[in-house]
Amino acid sequence: MAVLVPVFLLTDYLRYKPVLILQSLSHISVWLLLIFGTDVIAMQFMEFFYGITMAARVAYSSYIFSLVAPARYQRAAGFSRSSVLLGVFLSAVLGQLCVTLGGVPFQTLNYISLGFMIFGLILTLFLQRPKKSLFFNKSVSKHENGINNSELQKMNPEGKAGGWCSRWRDSVFIRMLAELKGIFRHPQLRLWSLWWIFNSAGYYLMLYYVQILWNEIHPTRDNRRVYNGGVDAASTLLGAVTSFAAGYVKIRWSLWSELVIGSVTALQAGLLLLMNTTTNIWVCYVAYVLFRSSYQFLVPLAIFQIASSLSKELCALVFGVNTFFATVLKSIITFVIADKRGLALSVHPQFYVYFGYFTVLAVVYLGASVWVIIQHNQKKDTKADAQDQPETAGEQKGATNNIPNKESQA
């Protein structure tokens, strides 16, 4: 959480690619420490590098949109998300096959993962780097589009008087706050950002503790009878399919966003309750797969809705802010319900809390959808009445002109 703010600031300053390389290096460091670390200090460094890795994901999300036209944002979001999930699917399948059929030790799986991460770092070195940033790079091409160039010039004013501290404050922090203030006045941006914060926090809480729940439902020490890798593979594959399909969903999002989010969140609440109350591990597995895939369906839609309303350079800022607040919320909930300094609930009571959390979110979203639909219908009726009034006035005027003149009849 501590590294999120500097990371999404550096994402703009360094223009994506160096942050993506940093993510790859920190991820490799995590696995090196996991394999060779033997003391508490090594584990603490591993947590530090893992935090950098997770924080740097905002660079990937925003980098994708620097490569495509705005008209292709929705499909780009769907493709990028489904490709990530496809990679997770292949990883889970490979791991499950190695353990179940080959009897491969878990330590060997860590070496295989390290090899793939090194290969990913090599690929990252060949990525294209954008030529400008928004907040830090003040050089603006004269051949830019007129509107975008004008906006960037306003955000990057040159020749201001004052010292270095004054210029830094005016050119970075004040403009960022002003941008965020204007951004979150947009209803769709505000809605999907709130979904990102609240639903992502709940999703990752479930993800972190579901393995403990599985062990409670079906305890076993035989690794060959543990199918967690296969379940993760199935959930990520279905999530990849739903993410890909989300790139082709065409509805009026300004009207139906709340209803879509509310319906999916209500489904997730029901699945959490089912996972927590069933005694059949396979039922729990199925509910978990559906929960993850439903979340992955909304992720590219959220990315698309946010990115389509912003300039490419602002994506990293908004994604970073949303991820930061989601991480803060997740940390607070974890401290309250799971930490020994809080309630220290066991896994089943924790999942009841998650069920209540998603139920409250679903009620709020569905209530908001009803309000939006009512407002839309009222505006529609008002507009129809306004159109009918001139027509009625015209008919009355025509009827008056058609009355025969008494003098002419005489």
N, C-alpha and C positions, 0 to 999 in steps of 0.2 A: 504493500500500500504506500509506503514511504517513497518508493521510486517511481510511482505512476506519474506524478506531476512533472518532475524533471524529464521523464521519458517522452511524454507527449509534447513538451516544449522543444526538446531536442529533435523530435520527429520533424517538426517544421523547419527548424534551423538547419539541420543536416540533410533535409530533403530525402527522407525515407530510407534510402539504400543503406547508409551506415548503421541506422538503427536495426534494420533487418539483419545485417551482419553481426551486430552486437547481440541480437537475440539468438542467432545460431551459436555464437561463441559461448554465451552464458548457458545455453541448453547443453552444449558439450561439457561444460564445466560441471554442471549438475550430475551428469552421468559418470564423469571421471571420479568425482567425490563419492558418488554412490558405490562405485566399484572398488575404489582403493581407500576410501576414508575409513578410519577405524576408531575415531574418538569424537567427542561432543563438538569440538571446535570445527571439525570437518563437516559435521551435520549442520552446524549453524551457517557455515559458508554455503553449503548446499541450498539451504533455505533462502539465503540472500540471492544467489544466482537464479534460483527458481522464481523469485519475485521479479527480477529483471526480465526473465524470459516471458512471464505472463504479462507484465506491463508493456513489453515491446510489441505485443500482438496488435495494438492500435495502429502501428506503422503498416502492417500488412493490410488491414481493413481499408485504410485510406489510400495506400499506394495503388491498389487495384483501380480506384476511380481516377487516378491521374493518367491512366493509359487508355481510357475509353471515353466516348462521347456521352453526354448526359442522357440521350435517348436510349442508350444501352445499359444504363445503371442497374435496372431491375434484373436483367439477365446476367449481368456481370456479378451481381451479388449472389444470385442463385448458383452460378457456375463455380465461383470461388468457394462458397460454403460447402457445396457438394463435393468439390475436389478435396477439401480438408477432411471431410468425413469419410471419403473413400480411402484416403490414406490411413485413417484410424481403423477402418474396417479391415484393410489388408494386414495391418499390424496385429489386430486382435485375432484374425484367422490364423496367421502364421504362428503366433504365440500359442494358441490353443492346439494347433496340430503338433507343434514341437513338444508340448507337455503331454498331451493325451496319447499320441501315437509314437513319438520318438523318445519319450522319457527324458527330454533335455532338461538339465538343471536350470533354475531361475537365473543363476549367475551368468550362464551362457546367453540367455535372452538379453541380459543387460549389455553384453558385448555386441550382439547383433544390433541392438538399438543404437549403440554408440556409432557403429559403422554407417547406419543410415543417416544419422545426424551429421557426420562428417561429409557425406555425399551431399546433403542438403546445403551445407555451408559452401561447398564448391559451386553449386547451382546459383546461390545467392550472389556470388562474386560477379556473375555475368548478367545480372539484372540491369535494366536501363534506369538511369537516374534522372528525375525531373530537373529542369533547368532553373527553376526559381522557387522561392518559398514566399509565404504571405507576410509574416510578421517581422522576420529578421532580414531577409534579403531585399535590399531596397532598389536593386537595379531592375528597371522595368523596360522591356523591349518596346521600341516605338512601333513595331509592326504587330503588336498585340491587337486583339479585337478592341474596338473603341470603348464599349461599355466596360468590359473587364479591365482594360488599361486604366480607364478613369477611376474605377473603384480602387484599384491597387495603388494608384497615385495618391488617392485620398488617405488610404491606410498607411502609406509609406511616404509621408511628406519629407522633402529634402530641404536643407538649408535653414532649419529652425535654430533660433538663438538659444543659448543656454549651455550649461556644462554637460559633461558626459552623463552624470546621474540623471539630470533632467531629461536629456534625450532618450536615455534608456527607459525611464519611467513612462514618458509620453509615447514612445514608439512601440512598446511591448505590452506592459501590464495594463495601462489605461485602455489601449485599443482592444486588448483581449476581453477585458471586462465589458467594454461597450459592445463588442461583437456578441458576446454571450447574452447580454441583456436584450439585444434586438432579436437574436436567434430564437430564444425560448418564448417570445411572444407569438410565434407561429403555432397554431393549434396542433397540426400534425407532428411537427418537431417535438412539441412539448409532450404529446401523448406517447409517441414511440420512445422518447428518451426516458419517460417515467416507466414504460414497460421494460426497457433495457435495465434500468436500475433495480426495480422491485422484483421482476420475474427472474432476472439473471441471478440475483442473490439467492432466491429460493431454489432455483435449479441447481446451483453449485453446492448448496447445503445438502440437498438430497443426494447429489452425486458423491459427495465426500463420505457420507455415512451409510450408503446403501449396501456396501460390502459387509458392514457389521450386521445389518438387518438380515442379509442372506445367511450369514453364519448363525444367527439366532434361530432362523426358521429351519435351516438344514445344516447342522454342524457336522463336519467331516474332516478327517486328517489325511485322507487319500487324495492326492493332487489329481489323480486320473479321473476322479469322480466330481471334480470341481469344474463347472462349465461357465465360469464367470467370463472368460475370454470369448467364448462362443456367443454369449448373451451380448457382450459389448459389440461384437462384430455384427450381430443381427440388428442391434439398435442403431449403430452408426450407418449401416447399409440402408436401412429404412429412412434414417435421417437424411442421408445423401439423396435418396429418391425424393423425399418431400421438399428438401431444399432446392433441388433441381426443378421440381414442379412449381415451386413458389415463383420462379423467374417468369412463368407464363400466366400467372393469375392476373386477370384484367377485370377489376371492379372499380366502382367509384369510392376510392379510399377515404375521401373527405366525409362520406356519409356512413360507410360500413366498417371503418377501422375498429371502432369501439366494440361493435358486435362480434367481429372476428376474434379480437383479442379476448373478450369476455367469454366467448364460447370455448375457445381453446383452454383458457385458464380454468374454467369450470370442469372441463374434461380432466385436466391435470389434477385438480383437487380430488375428484372421484378416484383417479388412479392411485394417488397417494394413500387414500383411505383403504383401497383394496390391497395394496402392497403391505400395509401395516396390520391388517386384520386376517389375512389368509394364512393358512398353515401349510399350503401347497407351494413348494418352491417354484414350480413351473408357472403357476398363476402369477406369482410375484415377478418372475422373469418377464412374462408377457406384459404385465402392467408397466414394468420398467422400460421395456422397448417402446411401448406406445407413448409413455411420458417423454422420453428423450426425443423421439421422432416428431412429436407435436411441437416441442420447443424449437427444434431445428427448422421446422417449417416457418416459424415466425421470425427467426433470426435474419435471413436474407431480406425479408419484407421490411424489417426494422432498419436494416442497413440501407436498403433502397430508399425508403421514405425519408430518412435523414439526409442521405447523400444527394438526392434529387432536389432538395430544397436549399442546398448549400453550394458555395464554390468548392472546387476540389481541394483548395488549400485549407479550408475550414474543417474538413472532415476529421482530420486527426485531432483537432482541438475538441470537437464535440464528442467523438468516440472516447477520447481520453477522459474527459470530464464525466461522462456517463459511467465508464468503467471504474473510475475513482470512487464515485458515490456508491456504486454497486458493491465494491470491495469494502468500503466503510460500513455499509449496512450489513453485509455478510459477517464482518468481524464483530459487530455489535451483537447480532443475533447469536453467533457462536459463543461469545463471552457470556451472554445471559443464560442460555439454555444448556450448553454443553460443558463449559469450563467449570473446573472444580471450585473456582471463586464465585461462580454464579449458582444456577439451580442444579447443575451437574446431573441432568436427566439421562436416563438410559435410552437406548435407541428407539424403543417403541413409543414412549412418551414424546420423544423428539419428533417422530413422524406424525403424531397427532398435532403437534404444534405446527408443522409444515402444512398439514391438511387445513388447519384453521387459517393459516396465513394465506394460502391460495384461495380458500373460500371467500375471505374478505376481499381479496383482489378481484375475484370474479364478480362479486356483488357490485363493487364499485364500477368496474368496466361495463357491466350490463346495464346498470343504472344510468351511466353516462351515455350509453348507446340509445336508450329510450329517450333521454333528453335531446340528443342530437336529432333523432328521427322526428320527434315532435316539433322541434324548432324548424327543421327542414320543411315539414308539411305546412306549418303556419306561414312560412315565407312563400311557399308555393301557392297557398290559397290567397295570400295578400297580393301576390303578383297577378294571379288570375282575375281577382276582383278589379285590380287597376286596369287590366286589359279590357274587361267587360264594360266598364263605365264609359269610355269613349264610344264604343259601339252602340250602347244604349242611347247615348246623347245624339249620335248620328241618326238613329232610327226615329227618335222623337222629332228631330229637325226635319227629316224627310216627310214624316206624317203631317207636320204643320204646313209644309209647302204644297202638299197635295189637297188641302181643303179648298173647295171652290170659292171664288170671290163672288159675294152676293151682288155687287154692282154689275159685274160682267154678266151674271145670269139674268139680271133684270134687263 
